[in-house]
Amino acid sequence: MAEQTNIQKPQAAPAPKGNKAVSSNVGGIKSASIVILVCFILAVVIYLFVFGYGGNFKDGNNENAPLNLIGTIYKGGIIVPVLLTCLLTVIVLTVERWIALAKAKGSGNITTFVKNVKDALAARDINKAEELCRKQKGTVGAVVYATLQKYKEMDKDTVLEKEQKLTSIQQTLEEATALEMPMLQQNLPIVATLTTLGTLIGLLGTVMGMIKSFQALAASGAPDSTELSTGISEALVNTAFGIATAALALIAYNFYTNKIDNMTYAIDELGFSIVSTFAATH
């Protein structure tokens, strides 16, 4: 009985006025199909008017031999604008996720936020923990704030058993997290798909280029080393584009997945602390 009387209840001070739910405000592009369409149009324009510019070819005619790398890229054929579409899409979605996850991160360092909230919970100061969430904002702040609101609701409840209250708090944490995850992972599946798709389309362009090169040699009746080397270089342009697209997509996907995992770990850590605090004080 003596031990029970030493356990302090969470502070019951009234919450500040204007107390309202914390919004994660992740945002981002909702329809990636629009991004792909715009990137395709831009890719076609670049292919026709930049890569296909007459100054990149002998005698100013894009039907002739290329004079530089840009002209060689144009000779890569119809696969080039498709690959360029993939590359531009990866770039746009990478920037979009950077901005969205920067908002999701909140206004401060997540590690510091986790420490401060845990200190507030250790001091049984729920109102301070809520204030920290309002200052932090972002995904972690929004989820933890929703869980703290359920904590206070269960603290006032006189009907449910302790285990039911703990389950309710845990369920609120899981539901709030589940609502935030789709916004964090939005468009990342497309980036992951382009990791493989870029390489495959690049290889397709290479194979098509090689086929055309050997067909030209067969039609001429005699091997032409210059024509063969030009055809091979044109074909390999597609491989280079495909590898560049896949590499950028892979780096972006793993980078953002790691950032999302860090937010998830922070939510799990604070969720465990909230549940543990409630279990210790009730």
C-alpha positions in Angstrom: 0.0 0.0 0.0 2.9 2.3 0.8 4.4 1.8 -2.7 1.0 2.7 -4.3 0.7 6.0 -2.5 4.2 7.1 -3.8 3.1 6.8 -7.5 2.1 10.2 -8.8 -0.8 10.6 -11.2 -0.3 12.5 -14.4 -0.7 16.2 -13.9 -4.4 17.2 -14.3 -3.7 20.9 -15.2 -6.1 22.1 -17.9 -4.8 22.0 -21.4 -4.0 25.4 -23.0 -6.7 27.3 -24.8 -7.0 26.7 -28.5 -6.0 23.1 -28.0 -6.6 21.4 -31.3 -5.4 18.3 -33.1 -1.9 18.3 -34.6 -1.8 17.9 -38.4 1.0 16.1 -40.1 0.6 18.3 -43.2 2.6 15.9 -45.4 0.9 16.9 -48.6 2.6 15.9 -51.9 1.4 15.0 -55.4 -1.7 12.9 -55.3 -1.8 11.7 -58.9 1.5 10.5 -60.3 -0.1 9.8 -63.6 -0.2 13.5 -64.3 3.5 13.7 -63.5 4.3 10.9 -65.9 2.2 12.5 -68.7 3.9 15.9 -68.3 7.3 14.3 -68.2 6.5 12.4 -71.4 5.5 15.5 -73.2 8.7 17.3 -72.0 10.8 14.3 -73.0 9.4 14.3 -76.5 10.1 18.0 -76.8 13.7 17.6 -75.6 14.2 14.6 -77.9 13.0 16.4 -81.0 14.2 20.0 -80.5 17.3 19.6 -78.3 18.8 16.2 -79.2 17.5 16.4 -82.8 18.8 19.9 -83.3 20.5 20.2 -86.7 23.7 21.6 -85.3 24.4 18.2 -83.7 24.6 16.5 -87.0 26.7 16.6 -90.2 25.4 19.2 -92.7 22.8 20.3 -90.2 20.5 17.3 -91.0 19.5 14.9 -88.2 19.4 12.1 -90.8 23.2 12.3 -91.1 25.9 11.1 -88.8 26.0 12.8 -85.4 28.8 15.2 -84.5 28.6 15.0 -80.7 27.2 12.9 -77.9 23.8 14.7 -78.0 23.4 13.8 -81.6 24.4 10.2 -80.8 21.7 10.1 -78.1 19.1 11.2 -80.7 20.2 8.3 -82.9 19.2 6.0 -80.1 15.7 6.0 -81.6 12.2 6.0 -80.2 13.2 4.4 -77.0 15.1 7.5 -75.9 12.1 9.7 -75.1 10.6 6.7 -73.2 13.8 6.4 -71.1 13.9 10.2 -70.7 10.3 10.1 -69.4 11.3 7.6 -66.8 14.4 9.6 -65.8 12.4 12.9 -65.5 9.7 11.1 -63.5 12.2 9.8 -61.0 13.7 13.3 -60.7 10.3 15.0 -60.1 9.1 12.4 -57.6 12.4 12.5 -55.8 12.1 16.2 -55.3 8.4 15.8 -54.4 9.1 13.2 -51.7 11.9 15.4 -50.3 9.5 18.3 -49.8 6.7 16.0 -48.4 9.0 14.2 -46.0 10.6 17.4 -44.8 7.1 18.5 -43.8 6.4 15.1 -42.2 9.6 15.4 -40.2 8.2 18.4 -38.3 9.9 21.5 -37.1 12.6 20.0 -35.0 15.0 17.1 -34.7 13.1 13.9 -34.2 15.7 12.3 -31.8 15.5 15.4 -29.6 11.7 15.4 -29.7 11.6 11.7 -28.6 13.9 12.4 -25.7 11.9 15.5 -24.5 8.6 13.6 -24.7 10.0 10.7 -22.8 11.3 13.0 -20.2 7.8 14.6 -19.9 6.2 11.2 -19.6 8.7 10.2 -16.9 7.7 13.3 -15.0 4.0 12.4 -15.5 3.5 15.7 -17.3 1.1 14.8 -20.1 0.3 18.5 -20.9 3.9 19.3 -21.5 4.1 16.2 -23.8 1.1 17.5 -25.7 2.7 21.0 -26.0 5.9 19.4 -27.4 3.7 17.6 -30.1 2.1 20.9 -31.0 5.5 22.5 -31.5 7.0 19.5 -33.4 4.0 19.0 -35.7 4.7 16.5 -38.6 3.8 12.9 -38.7 5.4 11.8 -35.4 3.9 14.8 -33.5 0.5 14.1 -34.9 0.5 10.4 -34.0 1.9 10.9 -30.5 -0.6 13.8 -29.9 -3.6 11.6 -30.9 -2.3 8.9 -28.6 -1.9 11.3 -25.7 -5.5 12.5 -26.2 -6.6 8.9 -25.8 -4.4 8.6 -22.7 -6.2 11.5 -21.1 -9.6 10.1 -22.1 -8.8 6.7 -20.6 -7.4 8.5 -17.5 -10.9 10.0 -16.9 -12.8 6.8 -17.8 -14.2 4.9 -14.7 -16.0 2.1 -16.6 -13.4 0.2 -18.5 -10.9 -2.1 -16.9 -7.2 -1.3 -16.9 -6.3 -3.8 -19.7 -9.2 -2.5 -21.8 -7.8 1.0 -21.4 -4.3 -0.1 -22.4 -5.7 -1.9 -25.4 -7.6 1.3 -26.4 -4.5 3.5 -26.2 -2.5 1.0 -28.2 -5.3 0.7 -30.8 -5.4 4.5 -31.2 -1.6 4.5 -31.7 -1.9 1.9 -34.4 -4.8 3.6 -36.2 -3.1 7.0 -36.2 0.1 5.4 -37.6 -1.9 3.5 -40.2 -3.5 6.7 -41.4 -0.1 8.4 -41.8 1.8 5.7 -43.5 0.1 5.9 -46.9 0.9 9.7 -47.1 4.6 9.0 -46.3 4.9 6.2 -48.8 2.9 7.9 -51.5 4.6 7.7 -55.0 7.5 5.6 -53.6 6.1 2.4 -55.3 6.4 4.1 -58.6 10.0 5.0 -57.9 10.7 1.4 -56.9 9.1 0.2 -60.2 11.3 2.5 -62.2 14.3 1.0 -60.6 13.7 -2.2 -62.7 11.7 -0.7 -65.5 14.5 1.8 -66.5 17.0 -1.0 -66.8 14.7 -3.2 -68.9 13.7 -0.4 -71.3 17.4 0.5 -71.7 18.3 -3.1 -72.6 15.4 -3.2 -75.0 16.7 -0.1 -76.7 20.2 -1.6 -76.9 18.9 -4.8 -78.4 16.9 -2.9 -81.0 19.9 -0.7 -81.8 22.2 -3.8 -82.3 19.6 -5.4 -84.5 19.5 -2.4 -86.7 23.3 -2.2 -86.9 23.7 -5.7 -88.0 20.8 -5.4 -90.5 22.6 -2.4 -92.0 25.9 -4.4 -92.2 24.1 -7.3 -93.8 22.5 -5.1 -96.4 25.8 -3.5 -97.3 27.4 -6.8 -98.1 30.7 -5.9 -96.5 31.8 -5.2 -92.9 32.2 -1.5 -92.2 34.0 -0.9 -88.9 32.9 2.7 -88.7 29.3 2.0 -89.3 29.4 -0.9 -86.8 31.1 1.1 -84.1 28.6 4.0 -84.6 25.6 1.6 -84.4 27.0 0.0 -81.2 27.5 3.4 -79.6 24.0 4.5 -80.5 22.6 1.3 -79.0 24.6 1.7 -75.8 23.2 5.1 -75.2 19.9 3.4 -74.3 21.7 1.2 -71.8 23.4 4.3 -70.2 20.0 6.1 -69.9 18.4 3.0 -68.4 21.2 2.5 -65.8 21.2 6.2 -64.8 17.4 6.0 -64.3 17.6 2.8 -62.3 20.5 4.0 -60.2 18.8 7.3 -59.3 15.5 5.5 -58.5 17.2 3.0 -56.3 19.1 5.6 -54.3 16.0 7.7 -53.9 13.8 4.8 -52.8 16.3 3.5 -50.2 17.0 7.0 -48.9 13.3 7.8 -48.4 12.5 4.4 -47.0 15.1 4.8 -44.4 13.7 8.2 -43.4 10.2 6.7 -43.1 11.6 3.9 -41.0 13.2 6.4 -38.6 9.9 8.1 -38.1 8.2 4.8 -37.5 10.8 3.8 -34.9 10.2 7.1 -33.1 6.5 6.5 -33.1 6.9 3.0 -31.8 9.3 4.1 -29.1 7.0 6.9 -27.8 4.0 4.7 -28.1 5.6 2.1 -25.9 6.5 4.9 -23.4 2.9 6.2 -23.3 1.5 2.7 -22.7 4.1 1.9 -20.1 3.4 5.2 -18.3 -0.3 4.5 -18.2 0.3 1.0 -16.9 2.6 2.3 -14.1 0.2 5.0 -12.9 -3.1 3.1 -13.0 
